[in-house]
Amino acid sequence: MSTGTLDRFDAVFAALSDPTRRAIVQRLADGEATVLELAEPFPISLPAISRHLKILEQAGLISRRRDGQRRPCRLQPEPLLEIAAWAEHTRAAWEQRLDRLEAHLQRSSERTTTPSRSEQR
């Protein structure tokens, strides 16, 4: 994995470490929304919501466009898909390691419980 990918993952994980930003991402999974619509359920100011959106945008998780007077935000799923692929790869690697460990322990256990030839005489 390249340094650029790790830096991108760090930015995405840092952005998602905040519950407000996770809630915004979850809301945008249902479709685009304006800043006012995104701010509605939170007891924080519009400038605070804008700062959250800026962090999400810098992490590549959302994009904003101008539509007349509106600035709708849209989820960009690519970073989440990259992290899901990384997590799946990591899970599969650990499963293989654990399977090898289990097989090794099974062989060790069988050797311990099976009497040696000298013990059988």
Secondary structure, 3 states (H helix, E strand, C coil): CCHHHHHHHHHHHHHHCCHHHHHHHHHHCCCCECHHHHHCCCCCCHHHHHHHHHHHHHCCCEEECCECCECCEEECCHHHHHHHHHHHHHHHHHHHHHHHHHHHHHHHHHHHHCCCHHHHC
